[in-house]
Amino acid sequence: KAVLAASAILLGLQAWASRPINLNSPDGHITATIVPGDSLTYSVAYNGVEVLQPSTLSLTLSDGTKVGPGAKAKVSGRRTVDQTLESPVYRASEIPEKYNELTLKLAKDWNVVFRTYDEGVAYRFVTTRKAPFEITDETACFRFPENSPAIAPYVNSNSREFTKQFMNSFENTYTKLPLDSLDRQRLIFLPMVVQPDNDIKVLITESALESYPGMYLNTNTTPGTLKGVFAPVPAKVHQGGHNELQTIVDEYEPYIAKVDGPRSFPWRIAVIAPDDVTLASTNLSYLLGEPSRLDDTSWIKPGKVAWDWWNDWNLYGVDFISGVNNDTYKHYIDFASDNGIEYVILDEGWAVNKKADLMQIVQEINLPELVAYADKQGVGLILWAGYYAFMRDMENVCKHYADMGIKGFKVDFMDHDDQTITDFYYKAAETAARNKLLIDFHGTSKPAGLNRTWPNIINFEGVHGLEQMKWAPGTVDQVTYDVELPFIRQAAGPMDYTQGAMRNATRADYRPVNDDPMSQGTRCRQLALYMVLESPLNMLCDSPSNYMANPECTGFIAQVPTVWDETKVLDGKIGEYIVTARRKGNTWYVGGLTNWTPRDLTIDLGFMAPGSEVELFSDGVNAHRNARDYSRKVVKTGADGKLKIHLAPGGGFALKSL
């Protein structure tokens, strides 16, 4: 009898521990169902339709412990949050945050926390364990109906071995295939999108990525399943790569993360979007970042940058030989000052090549003289820095150049996403902040909450940006990519895309020209990108000579803000078109893009007063033949607040309320 009673009690406990636990979004549309037991799984439904099938999550520690499975799991807390967050360097000055949260106690010193927002679901592991330990693996699965359509960015590596794919630049166009047709021997970097049901799409990304490797995804032998893959901690590296500015991993440790004590782990995010506009509007990556660690952000000055590298210092109509020299940079400074552009960048070339030493400046550059010249004209200077050179001498470099008057660094060529690199990002953020320096991380993965935690990290690359047009063949379709990335990559946060080309080409006329590059698509497309894309530190990529030859377009983009009080994605369909409106103060800016299909759009500007006057840049009547053709005029919105606009193939429009 005692044995039977004990068995009954045990069975009862197992049944209790394995029962489904539901967590609804505040608006009730989304339901996450968590099932603890021999394995810990969760699934997600939208309006009762299962869009994420039961998916397993766990951690494996170096002592063999599995965190996640186990019958002792129990709900230890629930809470509801409804508040508004200030966001000083972002797409809006304030962001509403509303979610329901559930904490599930897994073991003595382990919890897992789930949150449901109206736009998605997130979870993270949390430990109170004090003794150091290692994590050898994490199971993060995302199960969908078999052959669900997917949009995925593969790593840009030719290797078929995962350990050799971990080094990559996180720049690629998207592959669109059924989930089970994706290449199992290639890693996918985040974010990516899956369409499990009709118009519903699920975007996968992460946030609060601190002292932990970034997550890749890979299709699994189980149909319809994506599985997280994580770079191990490097055990041995050597200096090498681009101009001796990278670290090349020779050996890896047998673990993906080393943990020194109590901590929270990254959030795994599934944005649930019943329409494409929701994807382009999500704030989950920012909201799930850790709160700002800066008490004072008043010194952080977003703005636009006159950029040298894309246009290859290619000036004309000047009386000096252009290149990496003081005369050229004084010309860039003059151009920036004349047009109210906040910064000029000195990209690769100002420091002696292949020395990885930012204290060695080429003899053609007198940096203190340039700083003084720029300061007199109200222009700040930003310096490019290779990763290894910056990392090895970070404290000295930041203090030395901050004292000189430099305003920030563009740090490039990290090209990894393991724990050592994420540690570097946070150390660089803190060191730069102490010296009141901005940072633009180039050669990096997507943002994952760092821009909320350290607002001086003002921009990120991790995008197949306009720089690719210096060398990409015509088979690369940048125009279609432009109307995909606002729904995918931009869901993770801002990007250093570097728009603003004044040489514009139709699909037939485009060709790569390294020292005099052009864009695919129309002139107005380049203007529209300043509203459609988010870049708090936003480049003007072209030559000052080309801008001065096009004063009307230059005047428009030079005065577009780079951070906003309000953002509205008005309309869009992934891969086809998008229209975005942004407000700064009382002024609205609206930009729209199409793919290679010409399009007639009716834009609803009802948030403005009926009959409002707007300055409108639209594709010219011959933009389908000559992509530089455009029209500028002042028009009024209709009594219904609507405005009809024609977009040429690869076209766009840009408008400003008056």
Salt bridges, closest charged atoms under 4 A:
ASP63 OD2 - ARG129 NH2 3.80
GLU101 OE2 - ARG79 NE 2.82
GLU101 OE1 - ARG115 NE 2.70
GLU138 OE1 - ARG268 NH2 2.96
GLU161 OE2 - LYS164 NZ 3.94
ASP183 OD2 - ARG160 NH1 2.78
GLU206 OE1 - ARG268 NH1 2.49
GLU206 OE2 - LYS446 NZ 2.54
GLU210 OE1 - ARG293 NH2 2.89
ASP250 OD1 - HIS238 ND1 2.89
ASP276 OD1 - LYS201 NZ 2.84
GLU290 OE2 - ARG124 NH1 3.20
ASP347 OD2 - LYS410 NZ 2.84
GLU348 OE2 - HIS242 NE2 2.99
GLU369 OE2 - LYS330 NZ 2.60
GLU395 OE2 - ARG434 NH2 2.65
ASP403 OD2 - LYS399 NZ 2.77
GLU430 OE2 - ARG434 NE 2.65
GLU461 OE2 - HIS442 NE2 3.12
GLU467 OE1 - HIS442 NE2 3.43
ASP477 OD2 - ARG507 NH2 3.69
ASP482 OD2 - ARG525 NE 3.14
GLU484 OE2 - LYS176 NZ 2.82
ASP496 OD2 - HIS442 ND1 3.12
ASP516 OD2 - ARG503 NH1 3.61
GLU534 OE2 - ARG91 NE 2.62
GLU534 OE2 - ARG582 NH2 3.34
GLU566 OE2 - LYS568 NZ 3.43
GLU566 OE1 - ARG583 NE 2.91
ASP600 OD1 - HIS646 ND1 2.86
GLU615 OE2 - ARG632 NE 2.80
